[in-house]
């Protein structure tokens, strides 16, 4: 469906999207980044064919806005009259309510379609320099289309996503997305950051194995981006943090009391939940 694609924002996700589109498709690719040096590098490497300027947005059947959430809203709003009529714009933000809510009115009757998107992929490094075409292999792509969005828009995005290596499409609503992502992604980053905040953290050498690496991996994050994501989903995230604090307090209580029976029960319950989760994966 897409012959010309624009990618606005060439960080880890946008840069990897661009590199994957260049490697796995025959699409013409235009690119934009606020950092001129990043755009120049993408042009020099042949990842993008030309700069994605306002006057060239109408050439793109699909524009991927791989920007921070508020920047997505600002970008789509500013270019409302520049996008191709009948074309599609998709974002890649980690929260959906603060993007889709404001943009629903902006794009109404604008002549193009907006689809909220969230590629469930990433590494503990950021920026174009760390972007690579294989980032999305087997990953899930969450889409939150507005009611009334033509099925052809969703089908077109998914067909492209499959070419880029995605393995699963998950349709959702902005509200459901933000509720679940607070648990599956944001809470994990909070826990990892809190975990490495222990005074014991520097003394791990010779005492760590896989569990330590698993718990600390995502603490190596882009603090600017994650600050925005946490605060833009604060209600859902704080609920998950409060629930975790209650669970930890329960463990502390039974361990402090030496309550073997209840500790055994709690650990068995956790194992059984994990086994059930693994069956569904």
Helices and strands as residue ranges (DSSP letters): E 4-8, H 12-24, E 28-32, H 36-44, E 50-51, G 54-59, E 62-65, H 69-78, E 88-91, H 97-107, E 113-120, G 128-130, G 133-136, E 140-145, H 151-164, E 168-171, H 174-181, I 182-186, H 187-195, G 201-203, H 210-216, G 217-219, H 223-232, H 234-257, H 260-280
